[in-house]
């Protein structure tokens, strides 16, 4: 096995225009490493011919149905053989020095099973990609909740989302890191198993990192390794299905790790998540209505000014 080899895995669903940019960046910044790139397509309606035309070295796996993120990623994880795997979303661009720094750190820290980079929005703001394992407070103080947006420095939000100072330079052990981009040691996932394909989309990253910690592997956020992530490029193609998948996976995660003595709480958790889903849909409808109102000119000054 080539110690310098790296497998890079993309799961694509109707995000080809983002994927092409990300592939170009990967090959441009691969340096002297032996990089094997896998693209697993979950039955996109888009043509993938342009991928093989522009990047003939890519191993393209075409699924006939949308298997979900975890199951699709597992197809590539099983076929690769490099000591390290970069699992990265199509709407994510690795930055200069990514492979050298990330893989170099893991080579010199053999107890680290998963490394997560600093993830930035396209405008340069920081995404909350390093997080604490979810609990009851996550319902109200998770990364995308209104309370976290309004009061990002409150203790419960800081517990759920590790609010990292942009000046932080040292790697930090965290509970879990976002699957938008993570570097994983093959020995680590061979010891704990592949991604749980019972998660169609969302929360499979938290589950994987938890299994890593349980097996004695560390999960680290490395602030000197960075990517730029365009959030939700795939989910925007079907926001209803994405929201359903998020809440279904959240319930699966909670039920999977809920202590046996609290099994009676599963119906309550299901009810709370169902209520949250209703509010999510209602909020989405309201935002779409406001956009249509503004597009129709409703946001203009309603008072007609007259002179004389």
C-alpha positions as CSV (number, residue, x, y, z in Angstrom):
1,X,0.0,0.0,0.0
2,X,1.4,3.4,-1.0
3,X,1.6,5.5,2.1
4,X,1.3,8.6,0.0
5,X,-1.9,7.5,-1.7
6,X,-5.2,9.1,-0.9
7,X,-8.7,8.2,-1.9
8,X,-11.1,11.1,-2.5
9,X,-14.8,10.3,-2.4
10,X,-17.7,12.4,-3.8
11,X,-21.4,11.5,-3.5
12,X,-23.2,13.4,-6.2
13,X,-26.9,14.1,-6.7
14,X,-27.9,16.8,-9.3
15,X,-24.8,18.9,-8.3
16,X,-22.7,18.3,-11.3
17,X,-21.8,22.0,-11.9
18,X,-20.4,22.2,-8.4
19,X,-18.7,18.8,-8.7
20,X,-16.7,19.9,-11.8
21,X,-15.3,22.8,-9.9
22,X,-14.4,20.6,-6.9
23,X,-12.8,18.0,-9.1
24,X,-10.7,20.6,-10.9
25,X,-9.5,21.9,-7.5
26,X,-8.6,18.4,-6.3
27,X,-6.5,17.5,-9.3
28,X,-4.9,20.9,-9.3
29,X,-3.8,20.7,-5.6
30,X,-3.0,16.9,-5.5
31,X,0.7,17.7,-5.6
32,X,2.9,14.6,-5.7
33,X,0.4,12.3,-4.0
34,X,-1.1,9.3,-5.7
35,X,-4.8,10.4,-5.7
36,X,-7.6,8.1,-6.6
37,X,-10.9,9.9,-7.1
38,X,-14.3,8.2,-6.8
39,X,-17.6,9.8,-7.8
40,X,-20.7,7.9,-6.8
41,X,-23.8,9.4,-8.5
42,X,-27.2,8.8,-6.8
43,X,-29.3,8.6,-10.0
44,X,-29.0,12.3,-10.9
45,X,-31.3,13.6,-13.7
46,X,-28.2,15.4,-15.0
47,X,-25.8,13.8,-17.5
48,X,-22.5,12.8,-16.0
49,X,-20.7,12.4,-19.4
50,X,-18.9,15.7,-18.9
51,X,-17.3,14.3,-15.8
52,X,-15.6,11.4,-17.6
53,X,-14.8,13.6,-20.6
54,X,-13.0,16.2,-18.5
55,X,-11.6,13.9,-15.8
56,X,-11.0,10.4,-17.4
57,X,-9.1,9.3,-14.3
58,X,-12.2,9.5,-12.1
59,X,-13.8,6.2,-11.1
60,X,-17.5,7.0,-11.7
61,X,-20.0,4.7,-10.0
62,X,-23.6,5.2,-11.3
63,X,-26.4,4.1,-9.0
64,X,-29.8,3.4,-10.7
65,X,-31.7,4.7,-7.6
66,X,-30.9,7.3,-5.0
67,X,-29.5,5.2,-2.2
68,X,-28.8,8.1,0.1
69,X,-25.4,9.5,1.1
70,X,-24.1,6.8,3.5
71,X,-24.9,3.9,1.2
72,X,-23.4,5.6,-1.8
73,X,-20.2,6.6,0.0
74,X,-19.8,3.1,1.3
75,X,-19.6,1.8,-2.3
76,X,-16.5,3.9,-2.9
77,X,-15.0,3.3,0.6
78,X,-15.2,-0.4,0.0
79,X,-13.5,-0.2,-3.4
80,X,-10.6,2.0,-2.4
81,X,-7.3,0.9,-0.8
82,X,-5.4,4.0,0.2
83,X,-4.5,4.5,3.9
84,X,-6.5,7.8,4.0
85,X,-9.8,8.8,2.5
86,X,-11.1,12.3,2.0
87,X,-14.9,12.3,2.0
88,X,-16.0,15.6,0.5
89,X,-19.3,17.1,-0.8
90,X,-19.5,18.2,-4.5
91,X,-20.2,21.7,-3.3
92,X,-17.0,22.0,-1.4
93,X,-13.6,23.4,-2.6
94,X,-10.5,22.3,-0.8
95,X,-7.9,25.1,-0.3
96,X,-4.2,25.3,-0.9
97,X,-2.2,22.9,1.3
98,X,-5.2,20.8,2.2
99,X,-3.8,17.3,1.5
100,X,-0.3,18.0,2.7
101,X,-1.4,19.4,6.0
102,X,-4.3,17.1,6.8
103,X,-2.7,13.8,5.8
104,X,0.7,14.9,7.2
105,X,-1.0,15.5,10.6
106,X,-2.7,12.2,10.6
107,X,0.5,10.4,9.6
108,X,2.3,11.9,12.6
109,X,-0.7,11.3,14.9
110,X,-1.6,7.6,14.6
111,X,-4.4,7.8,17.2
112,X,-6.5,10.2,15.1
113,X,-9.2,8.4,13.2
114,X,-11.0,11.4,11.7
115,X,-9.9,14.9,10.9
116,X,-12.2,17.8,10.1
117,X,-11.0,21.0,8.4
118,X,-12.1,24.6,9.1
119,X,-15.2,25.0,6.9
120,X,-15.9,28.4,5.5
121,X,-19.0,29.9,3.7
122,X,-18.3,31.4,0.3
123,X,-18.3,34.9,2.0
124,X,-15.5,33.8,4.3
125,X,-17.6,33.4,7.4
126,X,-17.1,30.4,9.6
127,X,-19.4,27.4,9.6
128,X,-20.1,25.5,12.8
129,X,-18.5,22.3,11.6
130,X,-17.0,21.1,14.9
131,X,-19.7,20.0,17.3
132,X,-20.7,18.3,20.5
133,X,-22.7,15.1,20.4
134,X,-26.4,16.0,20.2
135,X,-28.7,16.0,23.2
136,X,-32.0,17.4,24.3
137,X,-30.6,21.0,24.0
138,X,-29.8,20.4,20.4
139,X,-33.5,20.9,19.5
140,X,-33.3,24.5,20.5
141,X,-29.6,25.3,20.4
142,X,-28.3,23.4,17.3
143,X,-26.2,25.0,14.6
144,X,-29.2,26.2,12.5
145,X,-31.6,27.1,15.3
146,X,-32.8,30.7,15.7
147,X,-31.6,30.9,19.3
148,X,-28.0,30.0,18.1
149,X,-28.2,32.5,15.3
150,X,-29.5,35.3,17.6
151,X,-27.2,34.4,20.6
152,X,-24.3,32.4,19.3
153,X,-22.2,32.8,22.4
154,X,-24.7,31.3,24.9
155,X,-23.4,28.2,26.8
156,X,-25.9,25.7,25.3
157,X,-25.1,26.8,21.7
158,X,-21.4,26.6,22.5
159,X,-21.9,23.1,23.8
160,X,-23.7,21.9,20.6
161,X,-21.5,23.9,18.2
162,X,-17.9,24.4,19.1
163,X,-17.6,28.1,18.3
164,X,-14.0,28.2,17.2
165,X,-12.1,31.5,17.2
166,X,-10.8,32.3,13.7
167,X,-7.4,32.9,15.2
168,X,-7.2,29.3,16.6
169,X,-4.1,27.6,15.1
170,X,-3.8,24.4,17.1
171,X,-5.8,21.2,16.4
172,X,-8.6,20.5,18.8
173,X,-10.2,17.2,19.9
174,X,-14.0,17.5,19.4
175,X,-17.0,15.0,19.5
176,X,-17.7,15.1,15.8
177,X,-17.0,17.0,12.6
178,X,-19.2,17.7,9.6
179,X,-19.3,15.1,6.8
180,X,-19.2,18.0,4.3
181,X,-15.5,17.3,4.4
182,X,-13.6,14.8,6.6
183,X,-10.3,12.9,6.3
184,X,-10.7,9.4,7.6
185,X,-8.0,6.8,8.4
186,X,-8.8,3.5,6.6
187,X,-7.6,1.4,9.6
188,X,-10.1,3.4,11.8
189,X,-13.2,2.7,9.7
190,X,-12.1,-0.8,9.0
191,X,-12.1,-1.3,12.8
192,X,-15.5,0.4,13.4
193,X,-17.3,-0.4,10.2
194,X,-18.5,1.7,7.3
195,X,-21.1,4.5,7.5
196,X,-24.4,3.3,8.8
197,X,-26.5,3.2,5.7
198,X,-29.7,3.3,7.8
199,X,-29.1,7.1,7.7
200,X,-30.3,8.2,4.2
201,X,-28.9,11.7,4.6
202,X,-27.7,13.7,7.6
203,X,-26.4,12.6,11.0
204,X,-24.3,9.7,9.6
205,X,-21.2,11.8,10.3
206,X,-22.1,12.2,14.0
207,X,-22.8,8.5,14.3
208,X,-19.5,7.6,12.6
209,X,-17.5,9.9,14.8
210,X,-19.2,8.5,17.9
211,X,-18.3,5.0,16.9
212,X,-14.7,6.2,16.3
213,X,-14.5,7.5,19.9
214,X,-16.1,4.4,21.3
215,X,-13.4,2.3,19.5
216,X,-10.6,4.4,20.9
217,X,-10.0,6.6,17.9
218,X,-9.7,10.4,18.2
219,X,-11.7,13.0,16.2
220,X,-9.9,16.3,15.6
221,X,-10.7,19.6,14.1
222,X,-7.7,21.1,12.4
223,X,-8.0,24.9,11.9
224,X,-5.1,25.2,9.5
225,X,-6.8,23.0,7.0
226,X,-9.7,24.7,5.2
227,X,-12.4,24.2,2.6
228,X,-15.1,26.5,1.3
229,X,-18.6,24.9,1.4
230,X,-21.7,26.0,-0.5
231,X,-24.3,24.7,1.9
232,X,-27.1,22.6,0.6
233,X,-26.4,22.5,-3.1
234,X,-28.0,19.0,-3.4
235,X,-30.7,19.4,-0.8
236,X,-32.0,22.5,-2.6
237,X,-33.1,20.4,-5.5
238,X,-35.7,18.7,-3.2
239,X,-36.0,20.6,0.1
240,X,-39.1,18.7,1.2
241,X,-37.2,15.4,0.9
242,X,-34.1,16.8,2.5
243,X,-36.1,18.1,5.5
244,X,-37.8,14.7,5.9
245,X,-34.5,12.9,5.7
246,X,-32.9,15.3,8.3
247,X,-35.6,14.6,10.9
248,X,-35.9,10.9,10.2
249,X,-32.1,10.6,10.6
250,X,-32.2,12.7,13.8
251,X,-34.7,10.3,15.3
252,X,-32.6,7.3,14.2
253,X,-29.5,8.8,15.9
254,X,-31.4,9.6,19.1
255,X,-33.0,6.1,19.3
256,X,-29.7,4.4,18.5
257,X,-27.9,6.0,21.5
258,X,-30.7,6.5,23.9
259,X,-29.9,4.5,27.1
260,X,-32.2,1.5,27.6
261,X,-33.6,3.0,30.9
262,X,-34.9,6.0,28.8
263,X,-36.5,3.9,26.1
264,X,-39.9,5.2,27.2
265,X,-38.9,8.6,25.9
266,X,-38.8,7.5,22.2
267,X,-42.4,8.6,21.5
268,X,-41.7,12.0,23.0
269,X,-38.6,12.4,20.9
270,X,-40.5,11.4,17.8
271,X,-43.2,13.9,18.7
272,X,-40.8,16.7,19.2
273,X,-39.0,16.0,16.0
274,X,-42.3,15.8,14.1
275,X,-43.3,19.2,15.6
276,X,-40.0,20.6,14.6
277,X,-40.5,19.3,11.1
278,X,-43.9,21.0,10.9
279,X,-42.3,24.4,11.9
280,X,-39.5,23.8,9.4
281,X,-42.1,23.4,6.6
282,X,-44.1,26.4,7.8
283,X,-41.0,28.6,8.0
284,X,-40.0,27.5,4.5
285,X,-43.4,28.3,3.1
286,X,-43.3,31.7,4.7
287,X,-39.8,32.4,3.3
288,X,-40.9,31.4,-0.2
289,X,-44.0,33.6,0.1
290,X,-42.0,36.6,1.1
291,X,-39.6,36.0,-1.8
292,X,-42.5,35.9,-4.2
293,X,-43.9,39.0,-2.7
294,X,-40.7,40.9,-3.1
295,X,-40.2,39.6,-6.6
296,X,-43.7,40.9,-7.5
297,X,-42.7,44.4,-6.2
298,X,-44.5,44.2,-2.9
299,X,-41.4,45.2,-1.0
300,X,-41.3,48.6,-2.7
301,X,-42.4,51.7,-0.8
302,X,-46.3,51.4,-0.6
303,X,-46.7,55.1,-0.3
304,X,-47.1,56.9,-3.6
305,X,-45.5,60.3,-3.4
306,X,-47.2,63.1,-5.1
307,X,-46.2,66.8,-5.4
308,X,-48.6,69.7,-5.4
